[in-house]
Each structure stands twice: as structure tokens, then as C-alpha cells.
């Protein structure tokens, strides 16, 4: 199919077209269709993906006050919101905020946090209970265990 691109009269810029076609073909045909890197477990998730014990990603509902402002006011409101929501997670659930995603807060108005619980890291029952409590909290839009995934694998 692609052979017709490489024959005929040479036009200005055709070298770039050839390069892009070869690049796309290389990406499409060099991706392994089967093998160790794509083995799936019975649950349907990647075998190289695992949850980090006691760590969660928490996202709060969007705040209209942030979405309705721009510039420095928006940044200040997002920073204040993140501080308050981080304190809420620490006081209510005993979580340690590892990271607050300020760019997400500024663009979407949603507070997003990477949090950790030392108790949940040690005891799976506490981890399940904490995940359930966070999921039922009306201020929180979503919560998920923090997953670690290796992007590169050995053949």
C-alpha cells in the first residue's frame, strides 16, 4: 500500500512525508502484539501493575469559585482550596498528603491529592475500611488506590 508514496516524481517536502510514514509504520509494526510484557492476570489487569499499600489518589468535586475566575485570583483560590482540602484529609482521616496537584486544581477547579496512611499500609483491613470511608464521603468525587506500573520490561 505505501509503496506508491516512494515512487514517481519527487516533490518539494516529500522527504518529510517519507520520514513520517516510516515513523508511523515503525510505531505500528514494532509494538509487540504478544509476549511477556502484555501478559494479563485473571482479573484483566496488567501483571506488572500493583497497588502501593496505604496510598490513594483522592479527587474532590469542582469548585465554581475557582472556575469563575482567572489569572492570579484563580491561582490564589486554587492554592487556598488545596490547603483546606489537605487539612480536611489529615484531620478527618489521618492521612498524610504526599502531593497536591496544583495544575489540576487551577485548570479544573478540582482538588487532587496523593495521600498516604501508615496504618493502612500495615493492615489490609484498615486499608479496605479507609477506602470505603473515602468513597462514601460526599465532598470527595473519586478515590482510588495508588497504582504503580512499570513502563519498561525486560524481554
C-alpha positions as MATLAB code, in Angstrom:
seq = 'XXXXXXXXXXXXXXXXXXXXXXXXXXXXXXXXXXXXXXXXXXXXXXXXXXXXXXXXXXXXXXXXXXXXXXXXXXXXXXXXXXXXXXXXXXXXXXXXXXXXXXXXXXXXXXXXXXXXXXXXXXXXXXXXXXXXXXXXXXXXXXXXXXXXXXXXXXX';
ca = [
       0.000    0.000    0.000;
       2.645    2.544    0.989;
       4.910    1.721   -1.955;
       3.187    4.318   -4.171;
       4.434    7.110   -1.904;
       8.054    6.328   -2.649;
       7.798    6.198   -6.487;
       7.175    8.851   -9.082;
       8.231   12.436   -9.395;
       9.922   13.975   -6.389;
       8.047   16.913   -4.904;
       9.129   19.596   -2.505;
       8.806   18.339    1.095;
       8.428   14.677    0.093;
      11.400   13.726    2.282;
       9.460   14.771    5.372;
       6.434   12.788    4.211;
       8.589    9.686    3.770;
      10.087   10.178    7.215;
       6.660   10.500    8.846;
       5.301    7.445    7.003;
       8.295    5.364    8.080;
       7.988    6.618   11.640;
       4.293    5.715   11.836;
       4.912    2.313   10.224;
       7.711    1.676   12.701;
       5.500    2.532   15.641;
       2.633    0.401   14.380;
       4.618   -2.662   13.394;
       7.246   -2.607   16.145;
       4.747   -2.765   19.004;
       4.667   -6.360   20.247;
       1.280   -7.998   19.815;
       2.020  -10.706   22.330;
       4.673  -11.638   24.821;
       5.736  -11.268   28.413;
       5.144   -7.519   28.559;
       1.442   -7.935   27.851;
       0.561  -10.926   29.992;
      -2.706  -10.401   31.792;
      -3.731  -11.741   35.139;
      -7.099  -13.391   35.715;
      -8.546  -10.035   36.828;
      -7.775   -8.446   33.474;
      -5.151   -6.001   34.728;
      -1.516   -5.888   33.759;
       0.643   -8.297   35.733;
       3.236   -5.539   36.174;
       0.744   -3.183   37.823;
       0.397   -3.277   41.593;
      -1.185   -1.155   44.288;
       1.044    0.683   46.700;
      -0.160   -0.275   50.197;
      -1.724    2.618   52.101;
      -1.528    5.133   49.234;
      -4.517    6.646   47.464;
      -5.393    9.247   44.866;
      -8.259   11.455   46.018;
     -10.193   13.940   43.887;
     -12.677   16.449   45.259;
     -15.674   17.874   43.412;
     -15.014   21.038   41.354;
     -15.465   24.432   42.978;
     -17.382   27.034   40.972;
     -15.478   29.913   42.617;
     -12.237   28.735   41.010;
     -13.767   28.057   37.628;
     -15.320   31.530   37.540;
     -12.031   33.424   37.995;
      -8.841   33.899   36.000;
      -5.201   34.801   36.484;
      -3.737   35.458   39.911;
      -7.128   35.260   41.610;
      -7.684   31.772   40.238;
      -4.221   30.621   41.365;
      -4.760   32.049   44.860;
      -8.187   30.437   45.205;
      -6.831   27.088   43.996;
      -3.953   27.249   46.497;
      -6.340   28.087   49.334;
      -8.713   25.289   48.312;
      -5.850   22.755   48.206;
      -4.648   23.807   51.635;
      -8.118   23.459   53.154;
      -8.815   20.113   51.469;
      -5.406   18.780   52.515;
      -6.137   19.722   56.123;
      -9.560   18.089   55.828;
      -7.963   14.793   54.726;
      -5.381   14.987   57.510;
      -7.849   15.864   60.289;
     -10.772   13.674   59.261;
      -8.937   10.546   58.073;
      -5.406   10.877   59.481;
      -3.875   10.934   56.008;
      -0.539   12.454   55.078;
      -0.623   14.485   51.884;
       2.287   13.330   49.732;
       1.454   15.658   46.858;
      -1.256   18.123   45.877;
      -1.727   18.608   42.142;
      -1.989   22.377   41.803;
      -2.120   22.428   37.989;
      -5.219   20.219   38.042;
      -6.790   22.440   40.695;
      -6.151   25.586   38.661;
      -7.460   24.194   35.382;
     -10.452   22.135   36.544;
     -11.306   23.548   39.963;
     -10.925   20.058   41.451;
      -8.562   19.309   44.307;
      -6.489   16.192   43.626;
      -4.166   14.621   46.173;
      -1.741   11.736   46.501;
      -2.181   10.672   50.138;
      -0.700    8.040   52.418;
      -1.836    6.247   55.558;
       0.774    4.393   57.584;
      -1.918    2.330   59.336;
      -3.477    1.264   56.039;
      -0.039    0.350   54.690;
       0.400   -2.158   57.531;
      -3.113   -3.633   57.746;
      -5.273   -4.566   54.743;
      -8.482   -4.412   56.819;
      -7.743   -0.793   57.727;
      -6.946   -0.085   54.061;
     -10.294   -1.501   52.907;
     -12.184    0.414   55.599;
     -10.391    3.675   54.768;
     -11.057    3.256   51.055;
     -14.738    2.656   51.803;
     -14.960    5.734   54.061;
     -13.274    7.950   51.478;
     -15.562    6.603   48.766;
     -18.669    7.430   50.838;
     -17.547   10.984   51.677;
     -19.865   13.451   49.917;
     -17.104   16.037   49.447;
     -14.943   13.564   47.524;
     -15.714   12.868   43.866;
     -13.479    9.824   43.484;
     -10.819    7.827   45.257;
      -8.581    5.030   44.004;
      -5.627    3.072   45.337;
      -2.337    4.413   44.032;
      -1.098    2.004   41.396;
       2.488    1.539   40.378;
       3.111    0.377   36.850;
       6.398   -0.388   35.165;
       6.545    1.180   31.735;
       9.508   -0.844   30.506;
      10.008   -4.541   30.923;
      12.787   -6.994   30.255;
      12.210   -9.427   27.378;
];
